[in-house]
């Protein structure tokens, strides 16, 4: 598996696969073809179907600013390797093709093409949870120590930066009111949730805090703010909310937070390696479901759970989101995405409680749920996988590309 740094991409929303990925791809192609007279970008499948709402065209035009670039939309054309496909072509002054590149935005801001399966080198010798559990038992280590064993020493500095960006996004989100951008004119709720929650007794107050943190980050993402994809932009509110909640309610210190981030990153990495975190490929179960698994495992570690209890908590986080479709209304990362982040954060806390009441033994393993999630996602009709053609998305008329 690759470094957990690839699970935690720092950037601007609203979508890691539709915004971060295409921007990175356009930048890479432009850098390689600086002498081109003009460019052409073709967006296929899911990138074309919901690209307007996800600002895909905006980030590409921004990247090619000052250059002659044309964007073509092919929402009904799906290339075999992944639903989020794009092709860049560079032309010389005589309109001859200088270079072509087809690549795929596979979730979390990561790119592959027809000749690669990963952008980065592999740093872990294991890629299944069962094998990692066995290593941890044999060496009497925690998951975060497994991460420390295989990662470069600078991973802790990177995770500290991740935590700082998460905290900043919560702070900005709680301090900002008004409507989110886009035709839905959806009002921000994070600030009001926090204020109202202060007036209630402790249990409801704490739940309101958790909701407000998740909403704050998700609303920042929907506004194009700086966030951490964890593992994607669409699911970026879950893990920060749970970490902030434990930091405030249970007084978890920075060291505990960073170790929880390491464990959560490992959990997300296993899903990304063996299944997918792309909503266009497997639906929202791969995004919010994975985020919930990451947050569930992190929560259980912060409460002193064993590696078996952490694995069980993460398993529940993913299992209880099986079959969740990706159906963004108007192609925006707003409805139902933002609410899903808030409730996934609450579920993560519940999974932690449930797992800690057990000895960690259970019938269905995390690896088996990951495999099931991927098979389920592939079987879901394409209209329920980030195309805005089915599910809740049917209830709002979409602007034509």
Buried (B, 14 or more C-beta within 10 A) or exposed (E): BBBBBBBBBBBBBBBBBBBBBBBBBBBBBBEBBEEBBBBBBBBBBBBBBBBBBBBBBBBBBEBBEEBEBEBEBBBEEBBEBBBBBBBBBBBBEEEEEBBEBBBBBBBBBBBBBEEEEBBEEEBBEBBBBEBBBEBBEEEEBBBBBBBBEBBEEEBBEBBBEBBEBBBBBBEBBBEBEEEBBBBBEBEBBBBBBBEBBEEEEEEEBBBBBBBBBBBBBBBBBBBBBBBBBBBBBBBBBBBBBBBBBBBEBEEBEEEBBBBBBBBBBBBBBBBBBBBBBBBBBBBBBBBBBBBBBBBBBBBBBBBEBBBBBBBBBBBBBBBBBBBBBBBBBBBBBBBBBBBBBBBBBBBBBBBBEBBBEEEBEBEEBBBBBBBBBBEBBEEBEBBBBBBBBBBBBEEBEBEEB
